[in-house]
Amino acid sequence: MLRLRRFQNYVSQIVYSKKRFSTSTTPEPVSYSRNLKIIHAIQAFAFCAITFSGYKASRIDPKKASKEEIQTKKTLMHLHKSFGLLMFTLIVPRLAIRLASQIPAHLPASTFEVVASKVAHLSLNAMIVIMPVTGVGMGYYSGWGVPFFKWQMPGIAKAKADTEKMKNRTGFFYKTHKFFAQILEFLIPIHVGGAAFQYFARGQNSFRRMNPFRKGA
């Protein structure tokens, strides 16, 4: 019995020592890092521009449209692809900044809400990679390239793009891009709606934690 008590005291001392030395003196962040806020704001704006331009352009049928409407469609698609290429160039910086940044803890919520939030964020992060990669891949392998406002990223040689292999690759990127674009139409409202629910129903201002113009919490 005495040996058992001594063993328990010994274990307690070890646990106490680990807690003592493992406790960090650095307080947990209450908002996201400034770099993450800035790149999030850029990508959020680009995402909205991509979604709006793509949606509006898809509603114009070139077979029935007038010359003005066809020109509008071309302008919208030019913007859609330009912002898409911007998102493509930000993939690696976004991942690097995300891994190097401390992330604040979740706002108080139920287990279901926390899990749903994590699933939504993971899905959007996946879209940040999938959509630009498939869009750029489609433009590159088709031989047309991808515009970037006044500039142009060239594609492969047109003779090579017309081969069966490259046509199949372009078709794969096109189908994948279109499929996930339909999913994205639901993910963005869910993401924004979740933040709005926290604000109006819970009084939790999650927008403040991602505001690049606000310092601190």
C-alpha positions as CSV (number, residue, x, y, z in Angstrom):
1,M,0.0,0.0,0.0
2,L,2.8,2.4,0.9
3,R,4.6,1.5,-2.4
4,L,1.4,2.3,-4.3
5,R,1.1,5.7,-2.7
6,R,4.7,6.5,-3.5
7,F,4.2,5.5,-7.1
8,Q,1.1,7.7,-7.4
9,N,3.0,10.6,-5.9
10,Y,5.9,10.0,-8.4
11,V,3.5,10.0,-11.3
12,S,1.7,13.2,-10.1
13,Q,5.1,15.0,-9.9
14,I,5.9,14.0,-13.5
15,V,2.6,15.2,-14.8
16,Y,2.9,18.4,-12.9
17,S,6.4,19.0,-14.2
18,K,5.3,18.4,-17.8
19,K,2.4,20.9,-17.5
20,R,4.7,23.4,-15.8
21,F,7.4,23.3,-18.6
22,S,5.0,22.8,-21.5
23,T,2.9,25.9,-20.7
24,S,3.6,28.6,-23.2
25,T,3.9,32.2,-22.1
26,T,2.7,33.3,-25.5
27,P,-1.1,34.1,-25.4
28,E,-3.2,32.4,-28.1
29,P,-4.2,34.8,-30.9
30,V,-7.7,36.1,-31.0
31,S,-7.6,37.1,-34.7
32,Y,-5.8,35.8,-37.8
33,S,-2.4,37.1,-38.8
34,R,-2.2,40.3,-40.9
35,N,-0.7,38.5,-43.8
36,L,-3.5,35.9,-43.8
37,K,-6.1,38.6,-43.5
38,I,-4.7,40.4,-46.6
39,I,-4.4,37.4,-48.8
40,H,-7.9,36.2,-47.6
41,A,-9.3,39.6,-48.6
42,I,-7.7,39.5,-52.1
43,Q,-8.9,35.9,-52.7
44,A,-12.4,36.7,-51.4
45,F,-12.7,39.6,-53.8
46,A,-11.3,37.5,-56.7
47,F,-13.6,34.6,-55.8
48,C,-16.6,36.9,-55.9
49,A,-15.5,38.4,-59.2
50,I,-14.9,34.9,-60.7
51,T,-18.3,33.6,-59.5
52,F,-20.2,36.6,-60.7
53,S,-18.6,36.9,-64.1
54,G,-18.8,33.1,-64.7
55,Y,-22.4,33.0,-63.7
56,K,-23.4,36.0,-65.8
57,A,-21.5,34.7,-68.9
58,S,-23.0,31.3,-68.6
59,R,-26.5,32.8,-68.9
60,I,-25.7,34.3,-72.3
61,D,-26.4,31.8,-75.1
62,P,-24.2,32.6,-78.1
63,K,-26.7,31.0,-80.5
64,K,-29.5,33.4,-79.5
65,A,-27.5,36.4,-78.3
66,S,-27.0,39.7,-80.1
67,K,-23.6,41.1,-81.0
68,E,-23.6,43.3,-77.9
69,E,-24.5,40.4,-75.7
70,I,-21.7,38.2,-77.3
71,Q,-19.2,41.0,-76.6
72,T,-20.5,41.2,-73.0
73,K,-20.0,37.5,-72.7
74,K,-16.4,37.8,-74.0
75,T,-15.6,40.6,-71.6
76,L,-17.1,38.6,-68.6
77,M,-15.1,35.5,-69.6
78,H,-11.9,37.6,-70.0
79,L,-12.4,38.9,-66.4
80,H,-13.3,35.4,-65.2
81,K,-10.1,33.9,-66.6
82,S,-7.9,36.8,-65.4
83,F,-9.1,36.6,-61.8
84,G,-8.8,32.8,-62.1
85,L,-5.1,33.1,-63.1
86,L,-4.6,35.5,-60.1
87,M,-6.0,32.8,-57.8
88,F,-3.7,30.3,-59.4
89,T,-0.6,32.4,-58.6
90,L,-1.8,32.8,-55.0
91,I,-2.1,29.1,-54.3
92,V,1.5,28.6,-53.0
93,P,1.7,31.9,-51.1
94,R,-1.7,31.2,-49.4
95,L,-0.6,27.7,-48.3
96,A,2.7,29.0,-47.0
97,I,1.2,31.9,-45.1
98,R,-1.5,29.6,-43.7
99,L,1.1,27.1,-42.4
100,A,3.2,29.8,-40.9
101,S,0.3,31.6,-39.1
102,Q,-1.2,30.9,-35.7
103,I,-4.9,30.2,-36.0
104,P,-7.2,31.5,-33.3
105,A,-9.5,29.1,-31.5
106,H,-13.1,28.5,-32.7
107,L,-15.7,30.9,-31.4
108,P,-18.0,29.2,-28.8
109,A,-20.4,26.9,-30.7
110,S,-21.9,23.4,-30.6
111,T,-20.0,20.4,-31.7
112,F,-22.1,20.2,-34.9
113,E,-21.4,23.8,-35.8
114,V,-17.7,23.4,-35.2
115,V,-17.6,20.2,-37.4
116,A,-19.7,21.9,-40.1
117,S,-17.4,24.9,-40.0
118,K,-14.3,22.8,-40.5
119,V,-15.9,20.8,-43.3
120,A,-16.9,24.1,-45.1
121,H,-13.5,25.6,-44.7
122,L,-11.7,22.5,-45.9
123,S,-14.0,22.3,-48.9
124,L,-13.4,26.0,-49.8
125,N,-9.6,25.5,-49.3
126,A,-9.8,22.6,-51.7
127,M,-11.7,24.8,-54.2
128,I,-9.0,27.4,-54.0
129,V,-6.7,24.8,-55.5
130,I,-9.0,22.8,-57.7
131,M,-10.8,25.6,-59.6
132,P,-7.7,27.6,-60.6
133,V,-5.7,24.5,-61.5
134,T,-8.5,23.1,-63.7
135,G,-9.2,26.5,-65.3
136,V,-5.5,27.2,-66.1
137,G,-5.1,23.6,-67.3
138,M,-8.0,23.9,-69.6
139,G,-6.7,27.1,-71.2
140,Y,-3.1,25.8,-71.4
141,Y,-3.8,22.4,-73.0
142,S,-6.4,23.9,-75.4
143,G,-3.6,26.1,-76.9
144,W,-5.5,29.3,-76.3
145,G,-3.7,30.2,-73.1
146,V,-5.1,32.2,-70.2
147,P,-5.5,36.0,-70.2
148,F,-4.4,38.1,-67.3
149,F,-6.2,41.4,-67.9
150,K,-3.9,43.1,-70.5
151,W,-1.4,40.2,-70.6
152,Q,-1.6,36.7,-71.9
153,M,-0.2,33.4,-70.5
154,P,0.5,31.3,-73.6
155,G,-0.8,27.7,-74.1
156,I,0.9,24.8,-75.8
157,A,1.4,24.9,-79.6
158,K,-1.9,24.8,-81.4
159,A,-0.8,21.8,-83.5
160,K,-0.1,19.8,-80.4
161,A,-3.3,21.0,-78.8
162,D,-5.3,19.6,-81.7
163,T,-4.1,16.0,-81.0
164,E,-6.5,13.5,-79.4
165,K,-4.4,13.3,-76.3
166,M,-4.5,17.0,-75.6
167,K,-8.2,17.3,-76.5
168,N,-9.0,14.5,-73.9
169,R,-6.9,16.4,-71.3
170,T,-8.6,19.7,-72.0
171,G,-12.0,17.9,-71.8
172,F,-11.1,16.4,-68.4
173,F,-10.1,19.8,-67.0
174,Y,-13.3,21.4,-68.5
175,K,-15.6,18.7,-67.0
176,T,-13.9,18.9,-63.6
177,H,-14.0,22.7,-63.6
178,K,-17.7,22.8,-64.5
179,F,-18.6,20.1,-61.9
180,F,-16.9,21.8,-59.0
181,A,-18.2,25.2,-60.1
182,Q,-21.7,24.0,-59.5
183,I,-20.7,22.9,-56.0
184,L,-19.1,26.2,-55.4
185,E,-22.4,28.0,-56.0
186,F,-23.6,26.4,-52.7
187,L,-20.3,26.6,-50.7
188,I,-19.9,30.4,-50.9
189,P,-23.5,31.2,-49.6
190,I,-23.0,28.6,-46.8
191,H,-19.7,30.2,-45.8
192,V,-21.1,33.7,-45.8
193,G,-24.3,32.5,-44.2
194,G,-22.5,30.8,-41.4
195,A,-20.6,34.0,-40.5
196,A,-23.9,36.0,-40.7
197,F,-25.6,33.5,-38.4
198,Q,-22.8,33.9,-35.9
199,Y,-23.1,37.7,-36.0
200,F,-26.9,38.1,-35.9
201,A,-27.9,35.0,-33.8
202,R,-24.9,34.8,-31.5
203,G,-23.5,38.3,-31.5
204,Q,-20.1,36.8,-32.5
205,N,-18.3,39.1,-35.0
206,S,-16.2,36.6,-37.0
207,F,-15.7,39.2,-39.8
208,R,-13.7,41.3,-37.4
209,R,-11.1,38.5,-37.0
210,M,-10.5,38.5,-40.8
211,N,-10.7,42.3,-41.3
212,P,-7.3,43.3,-42.9
213,F,-7.9,47.0,-41.9
214,R,-8.5,46.3,-38.2
215,K,-5.6,45.9,-35.9
216,G,-5.7,43.5,-33.0
217,A,-8.8,41.5,-32.1
